[in-house]
């Protein structure tokens, strides 16, 4: 059953807002798309199956309320009253909201009145859930929490103790007492809406200096228990309600899926963040029959994301590390993409591949504490030169670079003196527009709220590559830059 144009929002890592905005427009036919730092709001009539296919966001929510930020006050009681008023409405409002939520999951007519898919078991997990969460638990859960805590400009998150490692949001852990015991009031009886719930609250900015997230979550939870007759359950709730309060807006939503969209069931061992990998692949303009290469493929995350989204292309991955290639092979087999992705052991400086044989080259140049590589800056020109050699005229190169390598790119570019640092997207501007990419790789323009810089066509020293965009993105605690280049003529070495 369609949601009849209900409004949603999706959280996204900083810098990925334009990708998410363009994706919901192209994939879901979304309207009223609105971007702020870390979130994309939109309306759509898409079916649940289509919403599950979103690739560039973290978590998807059914939007209940979006209001301007609440004014901070020293009067805690007054502030709590305003917050509860934001969430608590007339019973008919919640009847409508829960009806939409239940219809969305096809739950009507079930005895328990709630979709088993949406339960949040913390002790007993299905085998599928265990596989999906354990594959990415070590790197992605920590990374998601870090991203969620950094998405707002200047935001300071008040993080409550997280009860489950699979939950990516900060939540209120304070026990909710039965209001009938504390106040003598009887909860409103409503068999139709009789199920368990918990409130998860993230609070930052001015409000966080006055009220902790635990106190807000407890107050809202007790109010809902009194009004709706719901049962509080912090361990296995049927329904979860998220309250996000900061200096930009006040948002209330219900997560549609228990696991984040960023968790990919087809990736056994996590490498690069899946959302970043998908965004990079979307920039490569992959078409049917195209040949795509990742010359430093690692665990093949980029190739997996690309092959899942654009299956009619052919993919090659190269790496010098046997252990990385072994991990990539396991991931490819897990994803069932053995017929789509070929692997070979080779140095990125001397690829055993014909010149001008690929339509796109996409790669995450290793950096950070995990990779103790100090020669990347010196090797960068060699990496670019070899990528240029194997690329066909008209093809694209998409690279993920550290801040240090990003700065080095300016030195490689001939006209670096004309480059303005302010032209690079930081994912936080709310007054400019962005150039984002369709899921089929075609370029488009104008996404409100986030800026993407399209650099002018300045030739590289190699003579055949021109810059075609720089995107600043967040990798959690680390910032990075996606660089895109286009080959406009045959390189000198191939003439």
N, C-alpha and C positions, 0 to 999 in steps of 0.2 A: 504494500500500500504506500502510495506516495505521501510525502509530508505536506503537500498542498502549499508549497512556498514558504515553509517555516524558515526562521532565521537561525543561522549558525555562526559559530566562530571557531577558528582553528589557531592554535598556538604554533609559532614558527621561530626558528633560530634567527638571530639578528642578521639581516642582509638577505634572508630568503623570502621576505614578505612580497617582493614583486614577482617571484617565481610562483608562490602560492596563489597570489591574486590572479595571475594569468592562467594558472592551472584550473582554478575553479570556474573561471569564465569559459575556458575551452572544453573542459571535461564534463562540467555539470550544467553549462548554460546559466551560470550564476548571474544574478543582478544585484544592484545596490552593494557592490563590492567596496569595502572601506578598510584601509590599512592604517594601523598604528604600529609603533615599534613592538614587535613580538606577537602581534595578533592580526588576523585578517577576518573581517566580518562579511557575511554574504547571505543572500537568500537564494533558495533553489527548490525545485520540485523533484529533484533527483531521488531515485530509489536507494534504499540502504546499500545494495550491492555496488552502486556507482560511487557512493560516498566512501566505501571501503577502499576504493582504488586510488584515492588521493596519495600522492607520493612525497610532496615537498613540505608537509607539515608534521607537527609532533602529535598533538591530541586534538580531537574533534569534539565540539560541544554543541548541544542544543541550547541556544541563547534564550534565557528567561528575562533578563533585565540588562540594560546598558544605560547608565546614567552618568551625568557629570560627576566629578570627584566630590565626595562629601567633605564639608568644611571641618577641619580639626578644631576641637574644643577641649578645654581643661575639664569640662563637665562630662565625665565618663558615662554617667547615666543617660544624659541627653544624646550622646553619640551612639550608645548602644540602642536607644530607642529609634534613632534615625536609620541605623543599619537594619534593625529588625523590620522597620516599616518598608525598607527597600525590598526585602525578601518576602515578607509575609503580606499576602493580599487576601481578598475575600476568598472563602472556600471555593467558589465557582472558578476563580482563576486557576487554582491548583488542580481542580477537576479537569479543566481544559488542558493544562500543561501535561498532566500525567496521562490523559487520554491520548494526546499526540505521541508521547513517549512510548506508551504501550502499543499503540497502533503501528508505530515505526518498527517495532520488533515483532509484530504479529503475535502479541501476547494475549489478546482478548480471547476469552473462552477457556484459557488454561486454569487449572485448579488453583495454582499458586499465584496466578495473576502477574507473574513476572517472568521475563525471558531468562532461561538458564544461561544463555550466552552473556548476560549482563551481570550475573552475580559476581561477587568479588571474593572468592575463596582464598584465604590466606594459609590455611592448614592443608586442605585437600585440594590439589591442583590436578587437572587432567594431564595426561601424558603430553598432549599437544601443547598445553600451556607451559609445562616444564621445559619442553624443547625450545619453545619460542623465547622464553625469558632467560634461560640459562645460556643460550647462545650469545646473547648480547648483554648479559647481566653485568659483567665486570666493567666493560667500557661504556656501554650506551646508557645504562641506568644512571650511573654517576654523571655522565655527560649531559643527559637530559635534565637532571636536577640542576646542574650548573647553568645550563642554558636558560631554564625557566627562571632562575634567580637573577639573570642578567639582561633579560629581554627589554625591560623598561629603561628608558634613558634616565640615568642618575638614580636608579632604583636601589633601595636597600631592602632585601628580603628578610622578613622575620620567619625563620624556618622552625616549625615545630618538629618534634621527633617523629620520624616516619616509621610507621608500624610495619610496613611491607616494603621490601626493596624493589618490587615491581611498580609501586606507585611513584609517579614522577613529579607529583605536586606536593607542596607542603600541606600538612593537614592538622586539624585540631584533634588532639589525642585525649583531651580532657573527658572524663566519663560524664555522660548525660544521665542525670537522675530522672526517675519517673516523676513527672510533675505532680501526679496525684498524691505522691508521698510527701512532697515538700510544700505544696500549697493547698491540698485538699480538693483541688479541682479535678473533675473527671474529663479525660480526653474526649474529644468529639468522636463518636462512634461512626465509622464509615467502612462497612465491609468491603466496598468496592476498592477502596484505597488502603486497605489494611496490609501493610508490608513494612519491612525494616529499611532503615536509611542511616546515613552518616553525613556530616557536614565537614568539608575540607576547606580551609580558609588560607589564603595567602594575602598578607597585608604588608604594605611598604609605604615609604614616604612619610608625610606628616601624621597620618593616622596611626602608623606603627609606633610612633613615639609616645602615643597616648594609650593605645590598646594593643595587647598582644593578640596574635591570631587565635590562640587557644581560647581566650576569653570570648572573642567574637563568635567563634564556631560553637561554643557551648551555649551562648545566649540564643543564637539563631536556631540551634537544634531543639532546645527546650520549647521555644515558641512554636516550632512546627509540630512538636509532639502534642502540645496543648490544642492547637487549632485543628490538626488533621487526624490525630489519633494514631500516628505512625509510631513504630517501635524503633528506638535507637539501637544500632548494632555496629560497633566499630570494626568487627572482625569479618563478618560475612553479610554486608548489607545488600539488599535488592537494588537500592537506588543510592546514588551518590550526588550530593549537591555541592558545587564549587562556588565559593565567594572570593572574588579578586578585588581588592581595594588598594588604590594607589593615587598618586597625584594627577593622573591622566584621566581615569574613569573608574566607575564602580560597575563591576560585571558579575552577573550570577548565571551559572549554566549547569547543565547536566551532561557528563561525558557519555557519548553514544556507545563507545566501545571500551571494554575493560583495558585492553592493551593499547599503547600508543600506536598511531599509524606508522611511526618510524620503525617499529619492530617488524622486521621482515622474517616470516616463517621459513623462507627459502634460503636464508643465510645462516649457516651453521656456526662459523667463526667470524665475529665482527671485526672489520677493519676500519676504513673510513666511515664516518657517519653516513647512513643510507640516504638521508635527505640531501646532503651536500653532493654525494655521488650522483643522485638523480638530477639535481640542478645542473651539474657540469655536463652530463649527457644531453640534457635538453638544449644546451647552448651549441652543441656540435652539429645540429641540423642533420640528423641521421635520417636517411631515406631508404626505401626498399632497395635491396641489392647493394647497398653501400658496404665498403670494407672499413672497419674501425679498429684502431690499434691503441693499446695501452702499453707503452714501452717499459714502464716500471709498475707492473700491475699489482704487485703485492698479493693480497688475498682475493684479488679480482672483484672487489666490491663495485667499482665503476662499471666494469663489463657486465656484471650480473644485473645491475639496475638498468643499464642500456638494453641488454638483450631481453629483459622482461617487458620493457615498454615498447621497444622497436624490434620485434622478433624477426622481421624480414631482412635484416642486415647480417653480415658476417663479421665475427669478432676474433681478434687475436690479442693475446697477452704475452708479454716477455718480462723476465726478471732474472737477475743473476743469482738469487738466493734459492737454494734447493728447498729449504723449509717453507719459504713463502709460496713457491710453486706447488708444494705438496698441499698446503692449506688451501690454495686457490682451486686445486683439483677436487678436493673434498667439497668445497662450496659449490663448484660447478655441478658435481654429481648430485649433491643434495637438491639443487635447484632444477635438476633434470635438463640441463642445457649443454650436455656433452656434444650435441650435434651443432651447436651454435658458436661455441667458444673453443679456440685452439690455443694451447700454451706451448711456449718454447723457452729454453734457457739461453739468455743472451745478454750482453752488456748494452746498456742504452747508448753507449758511445760508438758501438759498432754492430748495428743490427743486421743480421743475415737476411735482409729483405730487399727486394728490387726497389729501385728509385721510382717515385711517383706511382706507388701501388695502392695507397690508402686514401680514402675520402675524408677521414677524420682521425686525429690523434688526440687522445684524452689521457691525462695522467696527473696523479697526485705526487708531486716531487717530495720525497720523504724529508721530514724535519721534525723538530721537537725532541723531548727527552727520550722518547722511545727509540729514536734513531740517532745514534751517536755519530752523525755524519758532519764533518767540518769542511769538506771540500766541495760542497754543493755550489757555493758561490763561484768557485773557479771552474766547476764543471758545467755551469748553466749554459754558457755559449755553445759548448760541445753538444749538450742535450738538445738545444734548440736547432742547431745545425743538422743533426741527424734526423730530428723530427721533420724538419723542412725538406730534407732529401727524400724521405719516403712518402711525402704528402703530394697528392695530385694538385694541379692548378685549380683554384676555386675551392679547395678543401679548407678545413678549419682545424686549428690547434687550440685546445682548452687545457690550461694548466692550473693547478692549485699550488700557490706559493706562500711561504711564510712571509712575515713582514720584512725580514732581512733580504730574502730573495726578491720580494716585490720592489724594494728600493733599488736593488741591483738591476732590475729590468729597466729602470729609468736611465741608468748609465749605458745600457746596451742600445737604447733607442737613440737614433741620430739627433732628433730635435728635442732632447730632454729638457732644454731650457724653456720650451713652450708649454711644458706640462705643469698643470696646476694641481696640487694635492687636494684642493677643495672639489675637484671634479670627480673624485672617487666616491662611490656610494658607501655611506657608513650605516645604512639601514635605519637611520633615526630621523631623517628630515621629514617633516610633515607638510612642507609647503611646496615641494617639487614633484615632478612626475618621473616615472621610470619606464625604461624600455625592458620588457620582459619577453620571455619566449613561450610560444604555444607548445602543447605537448607533442605536436608533430614537428617541432623544431623551427617553425616559421616565425620570423620576428614580428613584433607588434609594439605599440607604444601606448603611453598614458595609463599609468596606474597611480591613483591618488595616494599621496602620503609617503612615498619612498622614492629616493632618487637613485637612478643608475646612470653612470656616466658613459657616454659613447665617445671614446677618444677620437680625435681627428686622425685621418689616414696619414700617419707618419711612417715612412719606410724604415725597416730594420736594416742594420748593416749588411745582412745577407741579401738584401735587395728584392726578395720576393714575398716577404711577410709584412703585413700591415696590422697594427693593433685594431681590434674591433670591439673592445669593451673591457672594463675592469669592474669587478664586483667585490666589495668588502663583505666578508661573512664571518660569523662566529663559530668556533669549534668548541664552545664551552668556555674554558678558561683561556683559550688561545684565539687570537684573531688571525685571519688569513685572507688571501686575495685570489679570486678566480680571474685569470687573464685569458682573453680570447684573441686569436690572430687568424687572419685569412691569407691564403697564398694567392697572389695575383698574377704570378708569372713563373716560368721555369727557373729554378735556382741555377746559379752559375755553374755549379758542379755537374749539372745534368744536361747542359747544352752541348 
